[in-house]
Amino acid sequence: MQNKRVAIVTGAARGIGLAIARRLHDDGCAVALADVDIERARSEAASIGEGAMPLDLDVTDPDACERGVAEVIGRFGSLDVLVNNAGIGGNAHSVDGYSVDMWRRVMAINLDGVFHCCRAVLPHMLERGTGWIVNVASIAGKEGNPNMCAYSASKAGVIGFTKSLGKEVAQKGVIVNCITPAVIETEILMQLNQQAVDYMVSRIPMGRTGKPEEVAAMVSWLSSPECSFTTGGVFDISGGRATY
């Protein structure tokens, strides 16, 4: 396993994270499926096969992030790629009635979690002089979605954090970028009514939702050695909704 590139994908038990984990494994990476839903992570890692491991990880806990990174390095010998995908949408509600507890929970997972995981992997990547970090932000971080203040703000924070870290380590061999998906066809859509889904799709010039595999394909390149002169970037994957 020491000869393989090694990746950690957070929120990898389902949806976009699982698609990314599968794609990176197909690309030849050993991959850790990190998630708080460890039972499902175990099941999915087993289905992927050799070179995939489940990782019980709460990204809101900085100590857990450091332990998780150490566990992966102990198992595979190194760490080349971190994909920060774990996130939640939070409640759909206007700001004047938005729960303070929910605001803090969304920030803790979506933004603090990215910071904690990056902080945990950077010493290893900087010591080796190589590494790729891909943060999953959202089109909401560019445009802001009404009644999704915490989600929009947290994802805007991920974009700003990515730009900052990308510049910080630009001459140290670590590549840092983020992606901004629009609505993607995952289990989360089942939690929404058809009217909400129709509204989101109506904002997409291509007139459809994205597929997890399409997101995974973009992450595949951003986390590969071919991505060598692109850092601090924000990559749109929204069917044309945002082009800046």
Salt bridges, closest charged atoms under 4 A:
ASP27 OD1 - ARG23 NE 3.18
ASP37 OD2 - ARG14 NH2 3.08
GLU39 OE2 - ARG42 NH1 2.61
GLU44 OE1 - ARG22 NH2 3.12
GLU44 OE2 - ARG40 NE 3.83
GLU66 OE2 - ARG119 NH1 3.28
ASP80 OD1 - ARG128 NH1 3.11
GLU143 OE1 - ARG203 NH2 3.79
GLU143 OE1 - ARG241 NE 2.74
GLU187 OE1 - ARG14 NE 3.55
GLU187 OE2 - ARG40 NH2 2.73
GLU214 OE2 - ARG208 NH2 2.80
